[in-house]
Amino acid sequence: MKLYPIISIIFGLLFTFSVSTYGNDAPENEKTDSSHPKQSLTLKEAAALAHKEAQKWNKDAKLYIGLSVDKDESQTGLDGKRKYWNIQFGIPGKRDWYLVTIQNGKVGETAHVPDELDAMSESYFISNVEDIQYDTPELLTKAQKLAEIYPGDIFAKGFNFGFTKDPHKNIPLVLVIGWDKSRKNMIYLSFHAKTGKLENRLVREQYRN
């Protein structure tokens, strides 16, 4: 996986994972218990659950990129929570990539792909879930005060959320993703995960059929 600007990576993942979570033919997988009642999680709750699972794979696993998955039929995320998440992990200095999917509040499929990432320094990873001090419910409220941001209706329904690390500033970021009023442009608001400060705002046109 080559390195691209942060928002370009998030945008690509949002498009890819809006259709489904990681395929059933993943090299290592664990099925979700369908009898478990549906449960939505905040970004921090999903990251913590996935991190605990990733530690079983490798105790040195660090949070790389996380994103909610657009798998619901109706608008969700209006309360800062989502049912489906894809949380990616890596190891500083290594090329291993590890994915943990969250489905209905539980760990779903997992996948390990060697030699998928470029070997990166620790500045690309979030070492501790507790570095995410501002969670998505409060940051969504803040985003709605700072910008005219609306939930998606067809693609990227509701509000989506993500996290990543700015390797240049060496700060963890939480993203709130929505639309403008016309539903033609996606709005990405990046917040400092430790201070809650708005770090960046990006508006990107999204073509829809």
Secondary structure, DSSP 8 states (H G I E B T S, - for coil): -----HHHHHHHHHHHHTT-SS-TT-SS-----TTS----B-HHHHHHHHHHHHHHH-TT-EEEEEEE----SS---TTS-BSEEEEEEE-TT---EEEEEEETTEEEEEEEETT-S----GGGSB--GGG--S-HHHHHHHHHHHS--B-BSSSSBB-EEEEEEETTTTEEEEEEEEE-TTSSEEEEEEEETTT--EEEEEEEE----
